[in-house]
Amino acid sequence: MESELVVDVQPKEISIAVLEDKSLVEIQKEARSLSYAVGNIYLGKVKKLMPGLNAAFVDVGHKKDAFLHYQDLGSHFNSLQKYLRNVASDNKKLPSLSKFQRLPETDKEGSISTVLKSGEEVLVQVAKEPISTKGPRLTSEISFAGRFIVVIPFGDKVSVSQKIKSQEERSRLKQLILSIKPKNFGVIVRTSSEGKRVAELDLEMRTLVKRWDDNMIKLLRAKTPALIFEETGRTVAVLRDIFNPTFQHIYVNDHHVYNEVRDYVKQIDPEKENIVEHYTGGLPIFDNFGITKQIKSSFGRTVTFKSGAYLIIEHTEAMHVIDVNSGNRSKSSTAQENTAIDVNTAAATEIARQLRLRDMGGIIVIDFIDMHENENRQKLIEHMREAMTLDRARHNILPLSKFGLMQLTRQRVRPAMDISIMETCPVCDGHGNMKPSILFADTLESKIDYLVNVVKVKKFYLHLHPYIVAFINKGIYSLKWQWRFKYSMGIRIIPNQSLALLEYKFYDSEKSELDAAEVEDLDIREDTEEDIL
C-alpha cells in the first residue's frame, strides 16, 4: 500500500488529506486560529463542583467552562496537586520531578468534592475538543505523545500496546523502557515502537521529558486561566501518529509549513526527508491530486460504492445511523443471499473508510442487508473487523443482532467532519432569480477593470469553475488574451473544482484572497444604479 499526505494551507484554514493507493481515507480541517485542541495543557480554576455528576466545571479561558469528571482526574492527581502547591510556595524555582515524593494514588471510587474545591487551581489537558454547545472535556492525567512512546509525569508503570502481538517483543520493549526511563515518569509504548532500537527510544524519551521541563517553567509566572503547553500543529500531529515506511510523498503548498514538516521528517527518519515536496503548481493542490472530486463524491447523505449499491448516512445527536442498500442489484430469490453477502462486505469496506474520513465517533448503528446463513453473518463480522484494523481510533464492534443490525462504538475526541457538498448558487444566493448567465463574462470583465484601474492591482489570480475557464480559453484570440492585452498581462486564470458554476474568487500575487469589499464594491454600485433607474 502506498500512502501520501497532501496539505492545503489557506490563510484561515489548514486542510490535511491522507491518501492510500490514491483513495482518500482521512480529511482533517483546522482553523489556523483554533484553540483548545486535543493535547493542549492549561492551568485552570475550578468554577463549580457538581456532586450529582461527580464532576467539576473548570475555567480554562473557553467561552464555555470545561468539564472534568472524577474518573478523568487520573490515579496521580494527588501528586499533581502537591506539585502545584510546591510551585506556588516557591515561585522562583521549579521542583525536580525526579526527586519528587509522590503521594498515594487517588481512590477510583471517590467523590469529586473530597479532592477539589471551588476556586482551586488545577493542571488539566484537553481530552476532547469543544463539540456543539459543550465546552472542552478535560483530564488531569497529563501526557506527552511522541511517535514511539507516550510519557506520563507522576506515573511509574510501563504499558505496551496490545497491538504488538509478539510476547517476546513486548517483554523486550518493556525491559528496555524500564532501563532508560527517569524516576516518576510512566510510559506507554506505542505500536510503532515495534522493532526499534534503544537509541531511537532513548532519544524520544529525553525529548518528551525535556518538553515537560521546558513547559512547566511557565507555571512560575502563570495566572489562571493560562495556556501552559500547546500541542504541535495538526499537520505534524497527524504525521506523528500515522507516519510509516509506506509513505511515498508528502505535498505541502506553503513554504513555512513545508519547512516544519521537512524538519520533523528529517528528525524521525532522515532517509525519508526527500519525500516532502513543496507544491508550487498553478492548480489548487487538492484539485491537482484529485482530492476535491473525491470529497464531493464521498460526503453527503448518500454514498454510492459498488455496482449501484449505496449507503444512506444519517447523523443525530445521540448516534450515527447507516443503512445499506443494494440499489439495482439482482433481487431474485436464488441470488438473494449471494447478493446480500457481496453487497454487505463491500459496504463494510466503504463504511470503515467513511468512519475514518468523517471522523465519526460515539455510537454507530449499521443496518446491513438481511442474511439468513450464520456462516455469512460471521464472515461479515470478520470482514468488518479486518477493514477497521487501519483505524487509529479506539473502537469496539458487536456481533449482528437478530434484526441484522451491527452496533459499534468509536472514540470521539473532536466533532465529526461534516462537509456540505451542496452548492448554493453564488449569483442568486439561493433565491432562484439571477442575472442572465450570458452576461457573466461581461461581469467578470467589469470587475477586472475595477481591480486594475481603480484598486491598481496589476497582477492577480482569478479562480473560476473549470467549465467557465474552458469557455474563457476558447479560441485563438480568447477572452483571456483579450483581457490581458486590454488590462494587464499579470492576469492568471485558474480552474478551481471547489467553486460553483458561476462563482469566482480573486487572489493577489501572494495567493491571498483579495478583500471581498474591494471586489464586491462594483456589485453594490451596479445594484444601486439599477434601484435608482
C-alpha positions as CSV (number, residue, x, y, z in Angstrom):
1,M,0.0,0.0,0.0
2,E,1.3,3.4,-0.9
3,S,0.4,6.3,1.4
4,E,0.5,10.1,0.6
5,L,-0.2,13.2,2.7
6,V,-1.4,16.4,1.0
7,V,-1.5,19.6,3.0
8,D,-3.5,22.6,1.7
9,V,-2.6,25.7,3.7
10,Q,-5.0,28.6,3.3
11,P,-5.0,32.0,5.2
12,K,-7.8,30.9,7.5
13,E,-7.6,27.1,7.4
14,I,-5.3,24.1,7.0
15,S,-6.7,21.0,5.3
16,I,-4.9,17.7,5.6
17,A,-5.7,14.7,3.3
18,V,-4.4,11.2,3.7
19,L,-4.4,9.0,0.6
20,E,-3.9,5.2,0.5
21,D,-3.3,3.9,-3.0
22,K,-4.8,7.3,-4.3
23,S,-8.0,6.7,-2.3
24,L,-9.0,9.4,0.2
25,V,-9.2,7.9,3.7
26,E,-8.8,10.8,6.0
27,I,-9.5,14.5,5.8
28,Q,-8.9,17.0,8.6
29,K,-9.6,20.7,8.6
30,E,-8.4,23.1,11.3
31,A,-8.9,26.8,11.6
32,R,-5.5,28.5,11.9
33,S,-6.8,30.4,14.9
34,L,-8.1,27.3,16.6
35,S,-7.6,27.0,20.3
36,Y,-8.5,24.2,22.8
37,A,-7.1,21.4,20.6
38,V,-6.7,17.9,22.0
39,G,-3.4,17.8,23.9
40,N,-3.2,21.4,25.0
41,I,-2.4,21.8,28.7
42,Y,-3.9,24.6,30.8
43,L,-3.7,25.9,34.3
44,G,-7.4,26.3,35.1
45,K,-9.5,27.3,38.0
46,V,-12.4,25.2,39.4
47,K,-15.6,27.3,38.9
48,K,-18.3,24.9,40.2
49,L,-18.5,21.4,41.7
50,M,-21.3,19.1,40.6
51,P,-21.5,16.3,43.2
52,G,-24.5,14.8,41.3
53,L,-22.4,14.3,38.2
54,N,-19.3,13.7,40.3
55,A,-17.6,16.3,38.2
56,A,-16.4,19.9,38.1
57,F,-16.6,22.8,35.7
58,V,-13.2,24.4,35.1
59,D,-12.4,27.8,33.6
60,V,-9.6,27.4,31.0
61,G,-10.5,30.5,29.1
62,H,-13.1,29.0,26.7
63,K,-16.5,30.7,26.4
64,K,-18.0,27.6,28.0
65,D,-16.5,26.1,31.2
66,A,-14.7,22.9,30.5
67,F,-15.9,19.6,32.0
68,L,-13.7,17.5,34.3
69,H,-15.1,14.2,35.6
70,Y,-13.7,12.5,38.7
71,Q,-12.7,9.4,36.6
72,D,-10.6,11.7,34.5
73,L,-8.6,13.0,37.4
74,G,-6.2,10.1,37.0
75,S,-4.6,8.0,39.7
76,H,-1.8,10.6,40.2
77,F,-4.0,13.6,40.8
78,N,-2.9,13.9,44.5
79,S,0.7,14.1,43.4
80,L,0.0,16.6,40.7
81,Q,-1.8,18.9,43.2
82,K,1.1,18.6,45.7
83,Y,3.5,19.6,42.8
84,L,1.3,22.7,42.0
85,R,1.3,23.7,45.7
86,N,5.1,23.4,45.8
87,V,5.4,25.7,42.7
88,A,3.0,28.2,44.4
89,S,5.0,28.3,47.6
90,D,8.3,28.9,45.8
91,N,7.8,30.7,42.5
92,K,11.5,31.1,41.8
93,K,12.5,27.5,41.4
94,L,10.7,24.6,39.7
95,P,10.7,21.3,41.8
96,S,12.6,18.5,40.2
97,L,10.2,15.7,39.3
98,S,12.9,13.0,39.7
99,K,13.3,14.0,43.4
100,F,9.6,14.5,44.0
101,Q,7.9,12.4,46.6
102,R,4.7,11.1,45.2
103,L,1.5,10.8,47.2
104,P,-0.7,7.6,47.3
105,E,-2.9,7.1,44.2
106,T,-6.4,8.6,44.1
107,D,-9.3,6.4,45.1
108,K,-11.0,5.1,42.0
109,E,-14.5,5.2,43.6
110,G,-14.1,8.6,45.4
111,S,-16.1,11.8,45.2
112,I,-15.1,15.0,43.4
113,S,-15.9,17.1,46.5
114,T,-13.3,15.3,48.6
115,V,-10.4,16.2,46.3
116,L,-11.4,19.5,44.8
117,K,-12.9,22.8,46.0
118,S,-14.3,25.8,44.2
119,G,-11.6,28.3,43.3
120,E,-8.7,25.7,43.4
121,E,-6.1,25.7,40.6
122,V,-5.7,22.5,38.5
123,L,-3.4,21.5,35.8
124,V,-5.5,19.9,33.0
125,Q,-5.2,18.7,29.4
126,V,-7.8,18.8,26.7
127,A,-9.1,15.3,26.0
128,K,-12.0,16.3,23.7
129,E,-12.4,19.4,21.7
130,P,-15.5,21.6,22.2
131,I,-18.4,19.8,20.4
132,S,-21.7,21.5,19.6
133,T,-22.7,23.6,22.7
134,K,-20.4,21.7,25.0
135,G,-17.1,23.1,26.3
136,P,-13.8,21.1,26.1
137,R,-13.6,17.8,28.1
138,L,-10.5,17.7,30.3
139,T,-8.2,15.2,32.0
140,S,-5.7,15.7,34.8
141,E,-3.7,12.7,33.7
142,I,-1.1,14.7,31.8
143,S,0.7,13.0,28.9
144,F,3.2,14.0,26.1
145,A,2.9,11.9,23.0
146,G,5.7,11.0,20.7
147,R,6.0,8.8,17.7
148,F,7.1,5.7,19.6
149,I,6.1,6.3,23.2
150,V,3.8,8.4,25.4
151,V,5.3,9.9,28.6
152,I,3.1,10.3,31.7
153,P,4.5,12.5,34.5
154,F,3.9,11.3,38.1
155,G,3.5,7.7,36.9
156,D,5.7,4.8,37.2
157,K,4.2,2.0,35.1
158,V,5.3,0.8,31.7
159,S,2.5,-0.4,29.4
160,V,2.9,-1.9,25.9
161,S,0.3,-1.5,23.1
162,Q,-1.9,-4.6,22.8
163,K,-1.5,-4.4,19.0
164,I,2.1,-5.7,19.5
165,K,1.3,-9.4,19.5
166,S,4.7,-11.0,20.0
167,Q,5.2,-11.7,23.7
168,E,9.0,-11.7,23.2
169,E,8.9,-8.2,21.6
170,R,6.6,-7.0,24.3
171,S,9.0,-8.2,27.0
172,R,12.0,-6.7,25.2
173,L,10.3,-3.3,24.9
174,K,9.2,-3.2,28.5
175,Q,12.6,-4.1,29.9
176,L,14.2,-1.6,27.5
177,I,12.0,1.3,28.6
178,L,12.4,0.4,32.3
179,S,16.2,0.7,31.9
180,I,16.0,4.2,30.4
181,K,13.0,6.0,31.8
182,P,13.6,8.6,34.6
183,K,12.0,8.3,38.0
184,N,8.4,9.4,38.4
185,F,7.6,9.1,34.7
186,G,5.2,6.4,33.4
187,V,5.4,5.3,29.8
188,I,3.0,3.8,27.2
189,V,4.8,2.0,24.4
190,R,3.1,2.6,21.1
191,T,2.7,0.1,18.2
192,S,5.2,2.0,16.0
193,S,8.0,1.2,18.5
194,E,7.9,-2.5,17.5
195,G,11.5,-3.5,16.4
196,K,13.0,-0.1,17.3
197,R,16.5,0.2,18.8
198,V,17.2,1.6,22.2
199,A,18.9,4.7,20.8
200,E,15.7,5.8,19.0
201,L,13.5,5.2,22.0
202,D,16.0,6.9,24.4
203,L,16.2,10.0,22.1
204,E,12.4,10.3,22.1
205,M,12.2,9.7,25.9
206,R,14.7,12.5,26.6
207,T,12.9,14.8,24.1
208,L,9.5,14.3,25.8
209,V,10.9,14.7,29.3
210,K,12.6,17.9,28.2
211,R,9.2,19.1,26.8
212,W,7.7,18.6,30.3
213,D,10.5,20.6,32.0
214,D,10.5,23.4,29.4
215,N,6.7,23.9,29.6
216,M,6.3,23.6,33.4
217,I,8.6,26.6,33.9
218,K,5.6,28.7,32.7
219,L,3.8,27.7,35.9
220,L,6.1,30.0,37.9
221,R,4.6,33.1,36.3
222,A,1.2,31.8,35.1
223,K,-2.1,33.4,36.2
224,T,-5.3,31.3,35.6
225,P,-6.6,30.6,33.1
226,A,-3.2,30.1,31.3
227,L,-2.0,28.0,28.3
228,I,1.0,26.0,29.6
229,F,1.6,23.8,26.6
230,E,0.3,24.0,23.1
231,E,0.1,20.8,21.0
232,T,2.1,20.8,17.8
233,G,0.2,21.8,14.7
234,R,-2.3,19.4,13.3
235,T,-0.1,18.6,10.3
236,V,2.8,17.4,12.4
237,A,0.4,15.7,14.9
238,V,-1.2,13.7,12.1
239,L,2.2,12.9,10.7
240,R,3.5,11.8,14.1
241,D,0.6,9.4,14.5
242,I,0.5,7.8,11.1
243,F,3.9,8.1,9.6
244,N,5.3,4.7,8.5
245,P,7.5,3.3,5.7
246,T,4.6,3.1,3.3
247,F,4.6,6.9,2.9
248,Q,6.0,7.8,-0.5
249,H,5.1,11.5,-0.8
250,I,4.1,14.5,1.4
251,Y,3.0,17.5,-0.6
252,V,2.6,21.0,1.1
253,N,1.7,24.2,-0.7
254,D,3.0,26.6,2.0
255,H,6.7,27.3,2.4
256,H,6.6,27.7,6.2
257,V,4.6,24.5,6.8
258,Y,6.8,22.7,4.3
259,N,9.9,23.5,6.3
260,E,8.2,22.5,9.5
261,V,7.2,19.1,8.1
262,R,10.5,18.5,6.4
263,D,12.4,19.2,9.6
264,Y,10.1,16.8,11.5
265,V,10.6,14.0,8.9
266,K,14.3,14.6,8.9
267,Q,14.3,14.2,12.7
268,I,12.4,11.0,12.8
269,D,13.6,9.3,9.6
270,P,16.5,11.2,7.8
271,E,16.3,8.8,4.8
272,K,12.7,9.9,4.1
273,E,13.5,13.7,4.1
274,N,13.2,13.9,0.3
275,I,9.6,12.6,0.2
276,V,8.5,16.1,1.5
277,E,7.8,18.3,-1.6
278,H,6.8,21.9,-1.8
279,Y,3.9,22.2,-4.2
280,T,4.1,25.3,-6.4
281,G,1.7,24.4,-9.2
282,G,-0.9,26.7,-10.6
283,L,-3.9,24.5,-9.8
284,P,-5.2,24.3,-6.2
285,I,-3.3,21.5,-4.6
286,F,-6.5,19.4,-3.8
287,D,-7.6,19.7,-7.4
288,N,-4.2,18.6,-8.7
289,F,-4.3,15.4,-6.7
290,G,-7.9,14.6,-7.4
291,I,-9.0,15.2,-3.7
292,T,-11.7,17.8,-4.4
293,K,-13.6,15.3,-6.6
294,Q,-13.3,12.5,-4.0
295,I,-14.6,14.9,-1.3
296,K,-17.6,15.8,-3.4
297,S,-18.4,12.1,-4.0
298,S,-17.7,10.8,-0.5
299,F,-19.6,13.3,1.7
300,G,-23.3,13.8,1.7
301,R,-26.3,11.7,2.8
302,T,-26.0,9.2,0.0
303,V,-22.7,7.4,-0.9
304,T,-22.5,5.1,-3.9
305,F,-19.8,2.4,-3.6
306,K,-20.3,-0.6,-5.9
307,S,-22.4,-1.6,-8.9
308,G,-25.3,0.7,-7.9
309,A,-25.2,-0.2,-4.2
310,Y,-25.2,2.7,-1.9
311,L,-25.2,3.9,1.8
312,I,-27.6,6.3,3.5
313,I,-25.8,8.0,6.3
314,E,-27.7,10.0,9.0
315,H,-26.3,11.9,11.9
316,T,-28.2,12.5,15.1
317,E,-27.2,14.0,18.5
318,A,-27.1,10.5,20.1
319,M,-25.7,8.4,17.3
320,H,-24.9,7.8,13.6
321,V,-27.1,5.5,11.6
322,I,-26.0,3.9,8.3
323,D,-28.4,2.0,6.0
324,V,-27.0,-0.4,3.4
325,N,-29.0,-0.7,0.1
326,S,-28.3,-3.0,-2.8
327,G,-29.7,-0.5,-5.4
328,N,-30.4,-2.0,-8.8
329,R,-28.6,-5.3,-8.0
330,S,-30.4,-8.6,-8.7
331,K,-33.1,-9.4,-6.1
332,S,-34.3,-12.8,-7.4
333,S,-34.7,-15.4,-4.6
334,T,-32.0,-17.6,-5.9
335,A,-29.4,-14.8,-5.9
336,Q,-30.6,-13.0,-2.8
337,E,-28.2,-14.5,-0.2
338,N,-25.2,-14.2,-2.6
339,T,-26.2,-10.6,-3.4
340,A,-26.5,-9.8,0.3
341,I,-23.1,-11.0,1.3
342,D,-21.5,-9.4,-1.7
343,V,-23.0,-6.0,-1.1
344,N,-22.6,-6.2,2.7
345,T,-18.8,-7.0,2.5
346,A,-18.3,-4.2,0.0
347,A,-20.4,-1.9,2.3
348,A,-18.3,-2.8,5.3
349,T,-15.1,-1.8,3.5
350,E,-16.7,1.6,2.5
351,I,-18.1,2.1,6.0
352,A,-14.7,1.6,7.6
353,R,-13.4,4.2,5.2
354,Q,-16.3,6.6,5.9
355,L,-15.7,6.4,9.6
356,R,-12.1,7.5,9.2
357,L,-12.9,10.0,6.5
358,R,-15.7,11.8,8.5
359,D,-14.1,11.0,11.9
360,M,-17.5,9.7,13.1
361,G,-17.4,8.9,16.8
362,G,-19.7,7.6,19.6
363,I,-22.4,5.0,18.7
364,I,-22.8,3.9,15.1
365,V,-25.6,1.5,14.1
366,I,-25.4,-0.2,10.7
367,D,-28.5,-1.8,9.0
368,F,-27.0,-4.4,6.7
369,I,-29.0,-6.3,4.1
370,D,-30.6,-9.3,5.8
371,M,-28.7,-12.6,5.6
372,H,-30.1,-16.0,6.7
373,E,-26.9,-18.2,6.8
374,N,-24.9,-18.0,10.0
375,E,-21.7,-18.6,8.1
376,N,-22.3,-15.4,6.0
377,R,-23.1,-13.4,9.1
378,Q,-19.9,-14.4,10.8
379,K,-18.0,-13.7,7.6
380,L,-19.3,-10.2,7.6
381,I,-18.3,-9.6,11.2
382,E,-14.7,-10.8,10.5
383,H,-14.5,-8.7,7.3
384,M,-15.7,-5.6,9.2
385,R,-13.1,-6.1,12.0
386,E,-10.4,-6.6,9.3
387,A,-11.5,-3.4,7.5
388,M,-11.2,-1.4,10.8
389,T,-7.6,-2.5,11.6
390,L,-6.2,0.6,9.9
391,D,-8.4,2.9,12.0
392,R,-6.2,4.6,14.7
393,A,-9.3,5.5,16.9
394,R,-10.3,3.0,19.6
395,H,-13.4,1.1,18.6
396,N,-15.5,-1.9,19.6
397,I,-17.6,-4.0,17.2
398,L,-20.5,-6.1,18.4
399,P,-21.9,-9.1,16.5
400,L,-25.0,-8.7,14.3
401,S,-28.3,-8.6,16.3
402,K,-31.2,-10.8,15.4
403,F,-32.6,-7.9,13.3
404,G,-29.4,-7.8,11.2
405,L,-28.1,-4.6,12.9
406,M,-24.4,-4.1,13.7
407,Q,-23.5,-1.8,16.6
408,L,-20.1,-0.3,17.1
409,T,-18.5,2.4,19.2
410,R,-15.7,4.6,18.0
411,Q,-13.6,7.0,20.0
412,R,-14.7,10.6,19.6
413,V,-12.3,13.4,20.5
414,R,-13.4,16.1,18.1
415,P,-16.6,17.0,16.1
416,A,-17.4,14.7,13.2
417,M,-16.2,16.0,9.9
418,D,-19.3,17.3,8.0
419,I,-18.6,18.8,4.6
420,S,-21.6,20.1,2.7
421,I,-21.4,19.1,-0.9
422,M,-24.5,21.0,-2.0
423,E,-23.7,24.3,-3.8
424,T,-25.8,27.4,-3.3
425,C,-25.9,29.5,-6.4
426,P,-23.4,32.3,-5.7
427,V,-25.2,34.6,-8.2
428,C,-28.8,34.4,-7.0
429,D,-27.8,33.3,-3.4
430,G,-30.4,30.5,-3.5
431,H,-33.4,32.8,-4.3
432,G,-33.9,31.4,-7.8
433,N,-33.5,34.7,-9.7
434,M,-30.2,35.8,-11.3
435,K,-28.8,38.0,-14.0
436,P,-28.6,36.4,-17.4
437,S,-25.7,33.9,-17.5
438,I,-24.7,35.1,-20.9
439,L,-23.6,38.3,-19.3
440,F,-21.3,36.6,-16.8
441,A,-18.2,37.2,-18.9
442,D,-19.1,40.9,-19.0
443,T,-19.5,41.0,-15.2
444,L,-16.0,39.4,-14.8
445,E,-14.5,42.0,-17.2
446,S,-16.1,44.8,-15.2
447,K,-14.5,43.5,-12.0
448,I,-11.1,43.1,-13.7
449,D,-11.4,46.7,-15.0
450,Y,-12.2,47.9,-11.5
451,L,-9.3,46.0,-9.9
452,V,-6.7,47.2,-12.4
453,N,-7.8,50.8,-13.0
454,V,-9.3,51.7,-9.6
455,V,-7.7,49.5,-7.0
456,K,-4.5,49.4,-9.0
457,V,-3.9,45.7,-8.7
458,K,-1.8,44.7,-11.8
459,K,-1.1,41.1,-11.0
460,F,-3.7,38.7,-9.7
461,Y,-5.2,35.2,-10.0
462,L,-8.9,34.7,-11.0
463,H,-10.2,31.3,-9.8
464,L,-13.2,30.0,-11.7
465,H,-15.1,26.8,-12.3
466,P,-13.3,24.6,-14.9
467,Y,-16.2,24.8,-17.3
468,I,-16.0,28.7,-17.3
469,V,-12.2,28.5,-17.7
470,A,-12.7,26.3,-20.8
471,F,-15.1,29.0,-22.2
472,I,-12.7,31.8,-21.4
473,N,-9.7,30.0,-23.0
474,K,-11.7,29.0,-26.1
475,G,-10.4,30.2,-29.5
476,I,-7.1,31.6,-30.8
477,Y,-8.0,35.1,-29.6
478,S,-9.7,34.0,-26.4
479,L,-11.3,36.2,-23.8
480,K,-8.3,35.5,-21.5
481,W,-5.9,37.1,-24.1
482,Q,-8.3,39.9,-24.8
483,W,-8.3,40.8,-21.0
484,R,-4.6,40.5,-20.8
485,F,-3.9,42.9,-23.7
486,K,-6.6,45.3,-22.6
487,Y,-6.0,45.4,-18.8
488,S,-2.8,43.6,-17.6
489,M,-0.6,40.8,-18.6
490,G,-0.5,39.8,-15.0
491,I,-3.9,38.2,-15.1
492,R,-3.9,34.5,-14.4
493,I,-7.0,32.3,-14.9
494,I,-7.0,29.2,-12.6
495,P,-9.6,26.4,-12.8
496,N,-10.9,25.5,-9.3
497,Q,-13.1,22.5,-8.8
498,S,-14.3,23.6,-5.4
499,L,-16.2,26.6,-6.8
500,A,-19.8,26.6,-8.1
501,L,-20.5,27.2,-11.7
502,L,-20.7,31.0,-11.7
503,E,-18.6,31.5,-8.6
504,Y,-15.3,33.3,-8.7
505,K,-12.5,34.4,-6.4
506,F,-9.7,36.9,-6.9
507,Y,-6.2,36.3,-5.3
508,D,-3.3,38.7,-5.2
509,S,0.3,37.8,-6.2
510,E,0.9,36.3,-2.8
511,K,-2.1,34.0,-3.3
512,S,-4.1,35.6,-0.5
513,E,-7.7,36.2,-1.3
514,L,-8.4,39.8,-2.2
515,D,-10.7,41.7,0.3
516,A,-14.2,41.0,-0.8
517,A,-15.1,44.6,-0.2
518,E,-12.8,45.7,-2.9
519,V,-14.2,43.3,-5.5
520,E,-17.9,43.5,-4.4
521,D,-18.0,47.3,-4.3
522,L,-18.7,47.2,-8.0
523,D,-21.8,45.0,-7.4
524,I,-23.1,47.5,-4.8
525,R,-22.7,50.4,-7.2
526,E,-24.4,48.4,-10.0
527,D,-27.3,47.4,-7.8
528,T,-27.7,51.0,-6.6
529,E,-27.8,52.3,-10.1
530,E,-30.5,49.7,-11.0
531,D,-32.6,50.8,-8.0
532,I,-32.4,54.4,-9.0
533,L,-33.4,53.6,-12.5
